[in-house]
Amino acid sequence: MSANSIDPGEGHSPAAWTTVVIMIVAFAVGTVFFVLDMPIGVYASVGLLIIGPIVGLIMSKAGYGVNGPKYVPKAHS
């Protein structure tokens, strides 16, 4: 990669991190509810799993995505 190439960000934004954290929590909670044989909790975690990308999209549209005006990239060392 040349020194003049532009780093696309690869999802290192508040919107991407929030989406991933919500989805990981949904999977973890859903797994616990599945093991405990609590179907209502499993369905609730599926709902949370669906909400994750929606929150990420809203945050991205609000400017917290990789190319958004509120996103400040961190310097890589």
N, C-alpha and C positions, 0 to 999 in steps of 0.2 A: 504494500500500500504506500502510495507516495505521500510526501509531507503536505501536498496541496489538496489531498482528497478530503471530502467533508464527511464527518462522522454522522451517520444517520440517527444516532441516539440509541437505537436498539431497545427502545422501550424504557429507558432510564428516566422516567418522568413520574411526578406524583400521581397522575392518572393511571399509569400502568402499574405502579406499585400498589396503589389502593385496590385496583381490580384483582391483582394476584393475591393479596392478603385476604380479601373477602372470600375469594374462591377457595383458598387453602383452608380457611376457617370452616367454610361450608362442608368441604370434604371431610375434615377431621370430626366435626360435630355429627355429620351424617353417619360416619363410620361408627362412632360411639353409640348413636341411637340404633343403628342396625344390629350391633352386637347385643345391645340390651333389649332387642326385640320390641322397639317402640316406633311403630310405623308413622305415627303423627309427627314425631321428631325427624324421621327420615324425609318425609314430604316437606317439612318446614325447611330443612337444609337444602333440598332441591330448589325451593323458592329462593333461598339466599344465594345459591349458586347461580341462578338466573339473574338476580339483582346485581351481582358483581360486574359483569360487562356493561350493564346499563349505567351504573355509577361511573365506570371508567369512561364511557362515551360522553356522559354529561360533563364530567370533569375536563375531558379533552376539548369539548365544545366551549367550555368556560375559559379555556386558555392554559390549562395545566398539562396539556399533551406535549410531545417532543417539539413540535413546531409552534407551540402556542406562545403568546406574548408574555405570559406569567411564568413560563418555564425558564429557569436559569441553570444551564449545564454546569456541572462541576468539572474542574480541571483534572485530567488524568495524569498521574505521575509515572 
